[in-house]
Amino acid sequence: MSSALTDLFPHPIVQAPMAGGVSVPRLAAAVSDAGGLGFLAAGYKTADGMYQEIKQLRGLTGRPFGVNLFMPQPEYADPAAVEVYAHQLAGEAGWYETELGDPDSGRDDGYDAKLAVLLDNPVPVASFHFGIPSSDALESLRRAGTFTLVTATTPEEALAVQYAGADAVIAQGIEAGGHQGTHRDLPEQDGSGLGLLSLVAQIRETVTLPIVAAGGIMRGSQIAAVLAAGASAAQLGTAFLATPESGAHDVHKQALTNPLYVRTELTRAFSGRPARGLVNRFLREHGPYAPAAYPEVHHLTVPLRKAAAKAGDAQGMALWAGQGHRLAREVPAGQLVEILAAELDAARTALSGKGDLR
């Protein structure tokens, strides 16, 4: 198995790229400086906004880091279903005294422009969500010196990632917080995803690519488990969401361990694509009726979510979180990397028979 990825950072710990203002340069820098791999999230940003964050991050650390891009989405949403959902959300707009967003605000997230920036100003690592870049794009990034990863949620998707020519695959289990990175958004498959350990084992027997395991990981012992299952590294999002360097809203951070939020659920309520978040009022009231329409629903609800955040109303926010959210620790990101690395070492020692298995 190639060590080209893990040679970039001492600890097999990758900070997940969390879009929406969470994965800011200071968070990525803290993780990279501590020996993990920090990531910026280009999703929902302009190409220039992404470039400015890359410049800022380079001013904060000399260590390797990554940048994540969303793939453009095909046009398969039913406009009538989006309109019906917009009518349902009218009450929310009235409550928060704002207008709904324009559902036709764009489908490609500025992908071509962002890719051009990454080719002109290469970064150490680039990852992709919601699909697979073309083989030409992946080869161009490789020639530029960028290591590429693509998310897969099934062994079949992982095989497609390998055929396209990516350097590694991110195996995203159904436990993961935020959006599932499925290559095709099929409503009939909602909730049918594989758990992470099963997914890693199946992908390990399907492809020869290095695997980064993602989904619900909050402790070093869990990192040890996915490494034992065949992964080269683990990607953690929710674990870093609660750190002071994270750009998440304070209300979001506090909700992770608030006893009021007892579980997470996959929902289309906020974006039109399956994403795991803490169950709150908005998710309960609108989740059952949200259409399979990404990014149309995302654009619709942006003003609502911003208004809820401004009001400090957690019941109207998209509180993305993985299944392990109750294990979140409010410690600096660099310290968290050190804690996770120590826990990983302890787990490895115990599993080798040299330690206490309690």
Salt bridges, closest charged atoms under 4 A:
GLU53 OE1 - LYS45 NZ 3.80
GLU83 OE2 - HIS87 NE2 3.92
GLU92 OE2 - ARG281 NH1 2.69
GLU92 OE2 - HIS286 NE2 2.70
ASP109 OD2 - LYS114 NZ 2.93
GLU139 OE1 - ARG142 NH1 2.72
GLU139 OE2 - ARG143 NH1 3.78
GLU157 OE1 - HIS183 NE2 3.92
ASP167 OD1 - ARG142 NH2 3.02
ASP185 OD1 - ARG268 NH2 2.77
ASP190 OD1 - ARG268 NH2 2.85
GLU265 OE1 - ARG263 NH1 2.78
GLU285 OE1 - ARG281 NH1 3.04
GLU296 OE2 - ARG107 NH1 2.22
GLU343 OE2 - ARG329 NH1 2.67
ASP356 OD2 - ARG358 NE 2.20
